[in-house]
Amino acid sequence: MDKKNTITKHIGILCAMPEEVGSTLNNLNNIETKTYGDLKIYSGDWCQSNSSSKSINIQLSIAWSGWGKVSAARAATRLISHQFNNIKIDAIFFTGVAGAINSKLKQWDIIIPNELIQHDMDARPLFKKFEIPALKTVRIKSNKSITDWTLSALKNSKKDGSLNIFGDIYEGLIATGDKFISNKDDFENIAKEMEELFAVEMEGASVAQVAKQEKIPFQIIRVISDEANENSSEDFSKFLIKYNHHSAKLISSLIENIERLPI
């Protein structure tokens, strides 16, 4: 690779759990680890490129935050400020599993949110329900060009067989809150207030908020693990064991197309 004509992109990958990263670390060379309290960030050079282009060097910094909005926001902030070989993060991706709200969704379907909402945010009467005071908005919008790139990359990987185990790929609204939704009343209340909602999870919108405030490009990617009902905990646990073996394929599908990422 001609270093004079090579650009470097440093991408942050964040998940709540190690199962959502899977074997991705095996695709890195020259790994360095930095520790911030109980958070570890693993950085290295991507070594699994199938691209014919030699004009880009890809660096990844990977971490798992733990569950919930505070843990995710803290990890996202650390990751965004992290450097590898004196190069700052260019974009951050949060990927992992979610519970389905939309009845058409099945396990292994992929949701790319064009908008995210914090369903447990309620600062009334000072602000509207769900409005995030720092952003003065109810819904956090994803960057359309990055969302389109993500959808294209994953759909192409699906067509060529790289993501065979995964289901259909959708674009839609995702809601985040500090509660694992498995109660019928909670499910119905959320579905009623946000009729176009696709899925619920516990980290995405907080990562999106941090990225917006830090002015860092971001994308959330979610895979359906359960139907957010009384069987959620059992479905989730069983699914996670399987997902651990395939999550790296999802990440690879994005990284192998990173040269076209519009940032």
N, C-alpha and C positions, 0 to 999 in steps of 0.2 A: 504493500500500500504506500503510495506516494504521500508522505506526511504534509508536503507543501500544499497539495491540492485537496487535502482531506479536511472536512469539517467534523466537529465532535458535538454530539447531542447527549446531554446528561438527563436521563429520565428517572423520576422518582416513582416507585411502585409501592403502594401501601395497601395492606389488608388488615382485617381485624384479627385473623388467626393464621398460624403457620400453614394449615391445610389449604388455605386460599392462595398461598404462594407455591405450594407443592415443591417440585424439584427444580424450580427456576434457578436457584443458586448454583446448581450443577452446570449451568450454561455460562458461568462467569469465570474469567481468568483474573489473576492478580487481586484477589479479594482482600479488602481491608475492612476491619470492623471498628466502629466507634460506639462507645457506650455512654448513654445519658441516663443515669439512674437505672431504671429497669428496662429502658428502651435500647435496643441494639439496631444500628443501621449498617447493613452489609453493602459495600460498594465494590464494583469490579467492571471489567471490560467484557462486553457481550461477545461470545465466541461461537454462536450457532447460526451465523448469517448464511442464508441461502441466496441472498441478493447478488446479482451479477455486478452491481455497482460497487466500486472501490472508493467512492468519494466520501464515505461517511464512517466515522468511528462512533460506536454506540457504547455509552457508559450507563450502567444502572445502579441506583441506590435503592435498596429494598428493606422494608421494615414491616412488622405487624404490630398494631397499636394496642390490641385488646378491645373488648366490647365497649360500646357506648360513645356518646357524643363528646364527652370531655376527653377521654383517652384518644379518640380519633383526632380531635382538634389539636391536642398537644403533640401527637406524633406527626401530624401534617406540618405543624409549625417548625418542628425540629428538622423534618425532612427538607422542607423548602429552604431553610437556612443552611443546610448541609452542603459541603463542597467535596468533590473527589478530584484529585490532581489539580486543585485550585480552580475547578470549573463548577459553577453554580448549577442548580437544577433548572432545566428549561421548561419542564411540564411535569405535572403530577397526575398519576392514575390511581384511583382507588377501585379495587375489584374484590368481589366476594359474593356471598349468597344472600338471598332475600326471600321473604314470604309473599306468595301471590295473593293479590286482592281481586284482580280481574279474573273472572271465571274461565276465560278461554286459555289461561296460562297453564302450562304443565311443567313438571320437573324437567330441568336441563334447558328450558327456554332462557334466552338471554334478553335482558332489558337494558337499553341505553337511554338514560333519562335526558330529555330535552329541558326538563324543569325538575327542581327538587323543592320540597317543602318540609318544614319542621312541624310535625303534627302535634307536638306537645308544647309549642311556643304560644303563650297567651299572656300578653302584657296589657290586656284591657283594664281600665278604660283609656289608658294613655295611648295605646296603639290598637289597630285592628287585630282580631284573632288571627294567629299564625304569622303576623308581621314581625320580621326580624328588625329590631330597632337600629342596629348598626348599619344595616343595608337599606332600611326604609322600603322594604318590599316583602311581599308574602312568599313569592316563589323566586328561587334562585335559578336563573336561566343558564343553561350550558351554552358554550360558544357553538354556533351552528356549524361553522366550517370544521371544527374538531369533531363534533358529533357525526357529521356526514362522513368524515374520514374514518371514524371508528366503525360506523355501520358498514361502510364499503370494505374495510379490511377484514372484518369478521365474516361478512357474507361471501367474500371471495375465498376465504379459508374454508368456509363451510362447503362451497362448491367443489374445491379441489380435494376434499376429503380429510383435511387436517383437523376438523372439528366434528367428526362424525357422531360422537356421542352426544353432542349438544343439540338442542331442539331449535325451534323457530327463534328468529331475532326480531325484537320489537323496539320501537322508540316510544317513550311515554313518560308520564309523571311517576316519580317515586317519592315516598314520604319517609322521613327519619324521625325517630323518637327513642327516648330512653326506656323502652318497654318492649319485651318480647311478646308479640301479639299471638295469643293462643286462646283467648277468651272470646266466645261468640258475640257478646255485647260490644266488646272493644272493636272487633272486626266489623260489625254492622254499623257502629257509630262512625268509624273512619270512612267506610265505603259510602255512607250516606252523605257525609260532608264533602267528599271529593269523589264525585261520580266517575271521573275519568282516570282515577288512580289505578296504576298497574300493580305496584308492590310496596311492601314496607320493609324497613331495615333499621339499623341503629347507629349508623355512622355517616352515610353519604352526604347529607345536607350540611353537616358540620364541617366536613372536609371542603365542600364547595364554598362555604362561607369564608373559611380561612383563605382559600385560594383567591377568591374574589377580593378580599381585603388586602392580600399581599400582592395582588395583580400578577398571579401566576396562572398560565393556562392549565386547565384540569379536565378530566373526564371521569365519570363514575360508570362502572360496568358491573351489572348484577346478574347472577344466575339463580333461577328459581329452585329452591330446595324443598319448599313445603307450601301448604295452602293457608297458612296463618290461622289455623283453627285448633280444635281440641287435640288433634293428632300431631300438631306441629313439632312438639319436642321430640317425639319418637321418629317422625319423618326426617327432621333436621339432623339428628344424630346419625341415623343410618346413611343419609345422603352424604354427610360430611366425610365419612370413611371412603366412599367412592370418589368424591370430588377431589380428595387429596391426590389421587393418581392422575387427574386430568386437568387440574387448574393451570399447570404450567403451559399446556397447549394454548389456552386462551391468551395468556400473557405473550407467548411466542408469536402468535398470530398478529398481535399489535406491533411488537418490537421489530419483526421482520419487514414491516411496512413503514417504519418510523421515518424513513427518508422523505416520504410524502406528507408527513404530518405538517399541517399549515401553521407553523409557529415561527 
